[in-house]
Amino acid sequence: MYVLVGMLLIGALLFALWRMSGTASPSAGGRGAGPRPTTPPVRRPTRREPLAPDDNPDFLRELDRRARREDDPPA
């Protein structure tokens, strides 16, 4: 039982040391605890056009019209 508690304490201590060693100064190029720059989030432009031809109502209407024309027997 004492071995398990000791292993947990050693693990917690190693984790704490690892987290403390990861906080380098911002001038050194590491992840510092300094303020983050306040830039707005990047938003992707919204598309007004359908992405694929099968999403385009005009394209589907044209296909339907062509299919009906081919199915109709000549008079």
C-alpha positions in Angstrom: 0.0 0.0 0.0 2.8 2.4 0.9 4.5 1.6 -2.4 1.4 2.6 -4.3 1.1 5.9 -2.4 4.8 6.6 -2.9 4.6 6.0 -6.6 1.6 8.4 -6.9 3.5 11.1 -4.9 6.6 10.7 -7.1 4.4 10.9 -10.2 2.7 14.0 -9.0 6.1 15.5 -8.1 7.6 14.7 -11.5 4.5 16.1 -13.2 4.8 19.4 -11.3 8.5 19.7 -12.1 7.8 19.0 -15.8 5.1 21.7 -15.9 7.4 24.2 -14.1 10.3 23.5 -16.5 8.0 24.2 -19.5 7.4 27.9 -18.6 10.3 29.6 -20.3 10.6 33.3 -20.7 8.9 34.8 -23.8 12.2 36.4 -25.0 13.8 32.9 -25.1 11.1 31.8 -27.6 9.4 29.5 -25.2 5.9 29.4 -23.9 5.9 32.2 -21.4 3.3 33.3 -19.0 3.1 36.7 -20.6 0.0 38.2 -22.1 -1.3 36.8 -25.3 -1.8 39.0 -28.3 -5.4 40.0 -28.8 -6.0 39.2 -32.5 -9.5 38.4 -33.7 -10.1 34.7 -34.6 -9.6 33.9 -38.3 -12.9 33.2 -40.0 -13.2 31.4 -43.3 -15.1 33.2 -46.0 -18.6 31.9 -46.5 -19.4 30.6 -49.9 -22.5 31.8 -51.7 -22.1 29.4 -54.6 -22.8 25.6 -54.2 -19.8 23.6 -53.7 -20.5 20.8 -56.1 -22.7 20.5 -59.2 -25.1 18.2 -57.5 -25.9 20.9 -55.0 -26.7 23.5 -57.6 -30.4 23.7 -58.3 -29.9 25.2 -61.7 -27.6 22.4 -62.7 -30.1 19.8 -61.4 -33.0 21.5 -63.2 -31.0 21.4 -66.5 -30.2 17.7 -66.1 -33.9 17.0 -65.4 -34.9 18.9 -68.5 -32.3 17.1 -70.7 -33.4 13.7 -69.3 -37.1 14.4 -70.0 -36.2 15.6 -73.6 -34.2 12.3 -74.2 -37.1 10.2 -72.8 -39.8 11.8 -74.9 -40.2 10.0 -78.3 -39.9 12.2 -81.3 -43.3 13.3 -82.7 
